[in-house]
Each structure stands twice: as C-alpha cells, then as structure tokens.
Amino acid sequence: MKKEITTEKVPIKLWLDDIDSQALQQAKNLANLPFVFKHIAIMPDSHVGFGMPIGGVLATTDNIIPNAVGVDIGCGMCAQRTSLKEIDHENLKKIMSKIRELIPVGMKHHNRPCDESLMPKVNFSDTIIVNQEYESALYQIGTLGGGNHFIEIQKGSDGFIWIMIHSGSRNIGYKTAAYYDKTAKNLNEKLKSKVPKSFDLAHLLLDSNEGRKYFIEMSFCLEFAFQNRKLMLENIKAAITSVINEKIIFDNFVNIAHNYAAIETHFHKEVVVHRKGATSAKLNEIGIIPGSQGAVSFIVKGKGNKESFESCSHGAGRKLGRKEAQRTLNFLEEKNKLDKLGIIHSIRSKNDLDEAPSAYKDISVVMNNQKDLVDIVLELSPLAVVKG
C-alpha cells in the first residue's frame, strides 16, 4: 500500500501515488456510503469510471450496487500456453487473418446461433433481462466486442507461445447492468435513500426481490463472459492448428474476471465485495494482469493481502481518456513504436490511438506498486494483436 486517506467515514487505502482528482472523489463517495464495510481499496491501475473508479474494491453489508460492477459484467481475462516455442512472422499473419475470420469483433456477431449447450444454464423464471436477451446472446457468444478487448499471441518468459483474451458479456451484460441500475435508482428515490443521487451509486438490498434477481442475472452474465472467452479460445486454437502443421498441446489454462460482485468473508464478516476493474488475488490464486499492446503482460500468483480484500489490479490502467488519446497522441510515433518492436498491432489510423500504448500507464510501475498483492509467475510479450 502506498498511502491511506482517513478524512472520510472509512479509510481509503491506495496502491498508487498518482490518482486523478475525479477518481479520488469517487473513492471518497464510496467511503461515505452508509453500508460500506471496513475501508475502500484502490488498485494501482485506478482511474475515473462511472460512479465508482475503475480499479476500485468496495465491500458492503447487505447491499449490492449495479454501477459498482459496471456495464460489462464478467469482463475478464483468459490465457493458455501452447507447446510451440516459435511462430515465424508470415505464419503469425496467417493466424491473425484466420482469427478475424472466425471471431467477430466490435459490434459484429455470428451469422448463426451457437449450440445452446455452450450457454450457461438458467432458470428463466428467476430472470428478466436474460429472458429478453437470450436469443440474441446465442449469436454473440464467441465474439470479442470493442473498446479495450483484445486477442494476443504472446511469447512467454518460459519460452512458450501463449494465447491471451480480454473480453466480457457483450450486450446481455450491458442490458442487465442498465436495467438494474435504473431499477435501483427508482427504488432509492421512492424510499428516500441516504446515498446522494449525484454519487451514481444506486443500491439494492441483497435480500430484496430486486437484489436477488440482479445477483442471479449478474451471475449468469459472469458465466456467459467466461463461456464467451472459452469459445473464442477454441476458435483461436483452430486458427493456429490450421496454419502450423504439427501436433500442438494446449495446457495451463487460466481465467479470471474483473467486473463482478461476490459474497465473501473478510475480517470475519460475510460481505458483498464489488470488484470493478480489479482482480481477485487470494493466497496462491493464479491470475492475469495485462499490459498495453506494446508492453508485457503477467501471469501472477495472489498473496491474499487482507487490506486489499485479497485483490489486485486488472491491468495497466488508462493514463489518457479515449477522446484525449485520439486528440493528443501522434499516430506515426505510436505506430512506429510498435513496428520497431516487430508486433503485428492494431494502430492503423488516428481513430485507433485510444488503444495506443501511450494511452496507458507504465505497467512496470503498476506492478511495482502491488508487490504486496501478487508475485509475478511469468512475463508474456506481445507478438500479434487483434483489438475490438
């Protein structure tokens, strides 16, 4: 931990020195919630979000906050090692081309519905948005989405080629988040909640009908996001094996989410832990912390630090907002940086600068700031990238 703020109802514990003023105010809002538990933990990749800062960890008693999970429920990472030691540049280009054929990106979906057996199990009598969006989700599972979502082929410090995916729950997660945030706002206004409307942290009693339904639908979206990554991973493996004419073993699968709420026990009390752009880092738990497309990513092992609610960062964290990056960064400079590294990258126009390496914090600083949260198991250097 870098510092602690004690001016609010509960302390704010920060694992960074350079939190921006808006994110800090959001952290203070969290610290003054009537149902906040113990303290607020702010991870080293933190920056401003909607209602709650990205890279924030909030524990509450009896209440759940849809906006403290966010609109991309279950967004997270998966990675898997291949038995390959090298892939030459021409084969890499062929693999990435094949991946783009098999995996829709951005707003695109599959042309046909997927096999329903790939979808999470659900009791439709318990859900509202899942019922409404289920058929559409059959076309969306196995798709990347947009923004900072990515697929990377990487070279590990263990000498092996790795696959890494960052993706979420697509439209079903977005619709679930929007519906229950609106529901919470309406209820809070009706019941005259003590949480100021300006905080944008409308809440639901976990044991209420609305709270239970949100938790069920959030859990479905969490599982959908996991299955989404798994299906993409299978298609990436198919792309690799279609190009590389040798037997390839895929092992060491890792998956971890960074936008969700979970019922956990901390400091001898059962609480609702909201991780928004934060990753679970329980003792010896294996996780993933990605860098930008021009920097290394990490496989890590959690240290189970109680002060962070056993959490760590979910990535490098943004240094520049999307519009700011597009407005201020130099296209040729950013492209040339990645070209010199030999990375097959996604900076192809000025519009892509929101995902340029310079839009992100220095991952080495982020990792140094959380030495008490995780140990580094492996470094993974990008070779080729598909961005949403």
C-alpha positions in Angstrom: 0.0 0.0 0.0 1.3 3.5 -0.9 -0.9 5.7 1.3 -4.1 5.9 3.3 -6.7 8.7 3.5 -8.6 8.9 6.8 -10.8 12.0 6.3 -13.9 10.1 5.3 -16.3 7.7 7.1 -14.0 4.8 6.5 -10.3 4.9 5.4 -9.3 4.8 1.7 -6.3 2.6 1.1 -4.4 3.4 -2.1 -1.8 1.4 -4.0 -0.8 4.3 -6.2 0.5 7.9 -5.8 -1.0 9.5 -8.8 -4.8 9.0 -8.6 -6.6 11.7 -10.6 -9.0 14.1 -8.7 -12.2 12.6 -10.2 -11.3 9.1 -9.3 -10.3 10.2 -5.8 -13.7 11.9 -5.3 -15.4 8.8 -6.4 -13.4 6.8 -3.9 -14.5 9.3 -1.2 -18.1 8.8 -2.2 -17.7 5.1 -1.7 -16.1 5.7 1.7 -19.2 7.6 2.8 -21.8 5.1 1.9 -24.0 4.1 4.9 -23.4 0.4 4.3 -19.7 0.5 3.4 -17.6 -2.1 5.3 -14.1 -1.6 6.8 -12.4 0.5 4.1 -12.0 1.2 0.4 -9.2 -0.4 -1.6 -7.9 1.4 -4.7 -5.6 -0.6 -7.0 -2.5 0.8 -8.8 -4.2 1.0 -12.2 -7.1 3.1 -10.9 -8.8 5.9 -13.0 -12.2 7.5 -13.1 -15.2 5.4 -14.0 -19.0 5.7 -13.8 -19.9 6.1 -10.2 -17.0 4.0 -8.9 -13.4 4.3 -10.0 -12.0 1.6 -12.3 -9.5 -0.3 -10.1 -11.8 0.0 -7.1 -12.7 -2.6 -4.5 -15.7 -2.0 -2.3 -17.2 -4.3 0.4 -20.7 -3.6 1.6 -23.1 -5.1 4.2 -26.5 -6.3 2.9 -26.4 -4.1 -0.3 -25.3 -4.5 -3.9 -24.6 -1.7 -6.3 -25.1 -2.5 -10.1 -22.9 0.5 -11.0 -20.1 -0.8 -8.8 -19.9 -3.8 -11.0 -20.3 -1.9 -14.2 -21.9 -2.4 -17.7 -19.6 -5.2 -18.8 -20.4 -7.8 -16.2 -17.9 -10.6 -16.1 -15.3 -8.8 -18.3 -12.0 -10.5 -17.7 -9.0 -12.4 -19.0 -8.1 -15.9 -20.0 -4.8 -17.3 -21.2 -3.4 -20.6 -22.3 0.0 -22.0 -23.1 0.8 -23.8 -26.3 3.6 -26.3 -26.9 5.1 -24.1 -29.6 8.4 -22.3 -29.0 8.3 -20.0 -32.1 5.9 -18.8 -34.8 7.5 -17.1 -37.8 6.2 -13.7 -38.9 4.4 -15.0 -42.0 2.6 -17.7 -40.1 1.6 -15.2 -37.5 0.0 -13.0 -40.1 -1.9 -16.0 -41.5 -3.1 -17.0 -38.0 -4.3 -13.5 -37.2 -6.1 -13.4 -40.5 -7.8 -16.7 -39.7 -8.7 -15.5 -36.2 -10.5 -12.5 -37.8 -12.5 -14.9 -40.0 -13.6 -17.0 -37.1 -14.2 -14.3 -34.4 -16.4 -11.3 -35.0 -15.0 -8.1 -33.4 -16.6 -4.8 -32.4 -20.3 -4.7 -33.0 -20.3 -7.8 -35.2 -22.0 -11.1 -34.3 -22.1 -14.6 -35.7 -24.4 -15.1 -38.6 -25.9 -18.2 -37.0 -26.8 -19.0 -33.4 -24.3 -21.1 -31.4 -25.0 -24.5 -30.0 -27.2 -23.9 -26.9 -25.1 -26.3 -24.9 -22.4 -23.6 -24.8 -24.7 -21.2 -22.9 -24.8 -21.1 -19.1 -27.7 -22.9 -17.5 -30.5 -20.6 -16.3 -33.9 -20.8 -14.7 -35.9 -18.3 -16.8 -38.5 -17.9 -14.0 -35.7 -16.1 -12.0 -34.6 -13.7 -14.7 -35.9 -10.7 -16.7 -33.1 -9.4 -19.0 -31.7 -12.9 -19.6 -35.2 -13.9 -20.9 -35.3 -10.9 -23.1 -31.7 -11.1 -24.5 -31.1 -14.9 -24.5 -31.8 -15.5 -28.2 -29.6 -12.6 -29.2 -26.8 -13.9 -26.9 -26.8 -17.1 -28.9 -25.3 -15.1 -31.8 -22.9 -13.1 -29.6 -21.2 -15.9 -27.6 -17.7 -16.3 -29.0 -17.3 -12.7 -30.1 -14.7 -10.2 -28.9 -16.6 -6.9 -28.6 -14.9 -3.5 -28.8 -13.0 -0.9 -26.7 -10.0 -2.4 -25.0 -10.9 -6.0 -25.6 -8.2 -7.9 -27.4 -6.7 -11.2 -28.5 -2.9 -11.6 -28.3 -0.4 -14.2 -29.4 2.5 -13.8 -26.9 5.9 -15.2 -26.2 6.3 -16.2 -22.6 9.4 -15.9 -20.4 9.1 -19.7 -20.1 10.0 -20.0 -23.8 6.5 -21.0 -25.0 3.9 -19.3 -27.2 0.8 -18.2 -25.3 -2.7 -17.1 -26.2 -4.5 -14.3 -24.2 -8.0 -13.0 -24.5 -9.7 -9.9 -22.8 -13.5 -9.8 -23.3 -16.8 -9.6 -21.5 -20.5 -10.4 -21.6 -21.4 -8.4 -24.7 -24.9 -6.9 -24.9 -26.6 -9.1 -22.4 -24.2 -7.8 -19.7 -24.8 -4.2 -20.7 -28.6 -4.6 -20.8 -28.6 -6.3 -17.3 -26.4 -3.5 -15.8 -28.6 -0.8 -17.3 -31.9 -2.3 -16.2 -30.9 -2.9 -12.6 -29.1 0.4 -12.2 -32.4 2.1 -13.4 -34.4 -0.1 -11.0 -32.1 0.8 -8.1 -32.4 4.5 -8.9 -36.2 4.3 -8.9 -36.3 2.4 -5.7 -33.8 4.7 -4.0 -35.8 7.7 -5.0 -39.0 6.2 -3.8 -37.5 5.0 -0.4 -35.5 8.3 0.0 -32.1 6.6 0.2 -29.4 8.4 2.2 -27.0 7.9 -0.7 -26.9 11.2 -2.7 -28.2 10.8 -6.3 -25.0 12.6 -7.5 -22.9 9.6 -6.4 -24.4 7.5 -9.2 -24.3 4.5 -6.8 -27.9 3.4 -6.6 -28.1 0.3 -4.5 -30.4 -2.7 -3.9 -30.9 -4.7 -0.7 -29.3 -8.0 -1.5 -32.1 -9.8 0.2 -34.8 -7.9 -1.7 -36.6 -9.3 -4.7 -34.7 -6.9 -7.0 -31.4 -7.5 -5.3 -31.8 -11.3 -5.6 -32.8 -11.0 -9.3 -29.8 -8.8 -10.0 -27.4 -11.2 -8.3 -28.9 -14.1 -10.3 -28.7 -12.2 -13.6 -25.2 -10.8 -12.9 -24.0 -14.4 -12.1 -25.4 -15.6 -15.5 -23.6 -12.8 -17.3 -20.4 -13.6 -15.4 -20.7 -17.2 -16.6 -21.6 -16.1 -20.1 -18.5 -13.9 -20.3 -16.4 -17.0 -19.2 -18.0 -19.2 -21.9 -17.6 -16.4 -24.4 -13.8 -16.4 -23.8 -13.7 -20.2 -23.9 -15.4 -20.4 -27.3 -13.1 -17.8 -28.7 -10.1 -19.7 -27.3 -11.3 -22.8 -29.1 -11.5 -20.9 -32.4 -8.0 -19.4 -31.9 -6.6 -22.9 -31.3 -8.3 -23.9 -34.6 -6.7 -21.0 -36.4 -3.3 -21.9 -35.1 -3.6 -25.6 -35.9 -4.9 -24.8 -39.4 -1.6 -22.9 -40.1 1.0 -24.7 -38.1 1.4 -28.2 -39.5 2.4 -30.1 -36.3 0.8 -31.5 -33.2 0.2 -28.7 -30.6 -0.5 -29.3 -27.0 -2.6 -26.6 -25.2 -2.3 -26.5 -21.4 -2.1 -24.3 -18.3 -5.5 -22.6 -18.8 -6.1 -19.5 -16.6 -9.3 -17.5 -16.4 -10.2 -14.6 -14.1 -12.9 -11.9 -14.1 -12.5 -8.3 -13.1 -16.1 -6.8 -13.1 -18.4 -8.5 -10.7 -19.7 -8.8 -7.1 -19.3 -11.8 -4.9 -20.3 -12.8 -1.4 -17.1 -13.4 0.5 -15.8 -13.4 4.1 -13.4 -10.7 5.1 -12.3 -9.6 8.6 -14.6 -12.4 10.0 -17.7 -11.0 8.3 -19.7 -12.0 5.3 -19.9 -9.1 2.9 -20.6 -8.2 -0.8 -17.3 -7.5 -2.5 -17.6 -5.4 -5.6 -14.6 -5.5 -7.9 -14.8 -3.0 -10.8 -11.6 -3.3 -12.9 -10.0 -5.3 -10.1 -8.9 -8.9 -9.9 -9.2 -11.5 -7.1 -5.8 -12.3 -5.6 -6.4 -14.8 -2.9 -3.5 -16.7 -1.5 -1.8 -18.7 -4.3 -4.7 -17.9 -6.7 -3.4 -17.6 -10.3 -4.4 -14.5 -12.2 -3.7 -12.4 -15.2 -2.6 -8.7 -15.4 -2.3 -7.4 -19.0 -0.2 -4.5 -20.2 -0.9 -2.5 -23.3 -0.4 -3.9 -26.8 3.2 -2.6 -26.7 4.0 -3.9 -23.2 4.4 -7.2 -21.4 1.5 -8.9 -19.6 1.8 -11.1 -16.5 0.6 -14.3 -15.0 0.6 -13.7 -11.3 0.0 -15.5 -8.0 -2.0 -13.9 -5.3 -0.7 -13.2 -1.8 -4.1 -13.0 -0.2 -3.5 -9.5 1.2 -6.4 -8.7 3.6 -6.1 -5.0 3.2 -6.9 -5.1 -0.5 -9.8 -7.5 0.2 -7.5 -10.1 -1.5 -7.5 -8.2 -4.8 -5.0 -6.7 -7.3 -5.1 -4.5 -10.4 -6.8 -5.7 -13.6 -4.3 -4.2 -16.0 -2.1 -1.2 -16.6 -5.0 1.3 -16.3 -5.7 4.2 -18.6 -3.5 7.4 -18.5 -5.5 9.2 -21.1 -9.2 9.1 -21.9 -10.2 7.7 -25.3 -11.0 11.0 -26.9 -8.0 12.7 -25.3 -5.7 9.9 -26.7 -7.1 10.3 -30.2 -6.7 14.1 -30.0 -3.2 14.4 -28.5 -1.2 11.3 -29.5 0.9 11.2 -32.7 -0.3 8.5 -35.0 3.1 7.9 -36.7 5.0 7.9 -33.4 2.7 5.3 -31.8 2.7 3.1 -35.0 6.5 3.3 -35.3 6.9 2.2 -31.7 5.0 -1.0 -32.3 6.6 -1.5 -35.7 10.1 -1.3 -34.2 9.1 -4.0 -31.6 8.0 -6.2 -34.5 4.5 -6.5 -33.2 1.6 -7.2 -35.5 -0.6 -4.5 -34.0 -3.9 -2.6 -34.4 -2.8 1.0 -34.7 -3.9 1.6 -38.3 -5.4 5.1 -38.1 -5.8 8.0 -35.8 -9.0 6.5 -34.5 -7.1 3.6 -33.0 -5.0 5.9 -30.8 -7.3 5.3 -27.9 -5.7 1.9 -27.6 -2.1 3.1 -28.2 0.5 2.1 -25.6 0.9 5.8 -24.6 -2.8 5.9 -23.6 -1.9 3.5 -20.7 0.1 3.7 -17.5 3.5 2.1 -17.3 2.8 -1.5 -16.4 6.2 -1.8 -14.6 5.2 1.0 -12.2 1.8 -0.6 -11.7 3.4 -4.0 -10.9 6.0 -2.4 -8.6 3.1 -0.7 -6.6 1.4 -4.0 -5.9 4.3 -6.2 -4.8 2.4 -6.8 -1.6 -0.6 -8.1 -3.5 0.9 -10.5 -6.1 4.0 -12.4 -7.1 4.9 -12.5 -10.8 4.9 -16.0 -12.2 5.5 -15.3 -15.9 6.0 -12.4 -18.3 4.3 -12.5 -21.7 5.5 -10.3 -24.5 3.0 -9.4 -27.4 3.8 -10.8 -30.9 0.5 -10.1 -32.6 -2.7 -8.4 -31.5 -6.4 -8.2 -32.6 -8.3 -5.3 -31.0 -12.0 -4.9 -30.7 
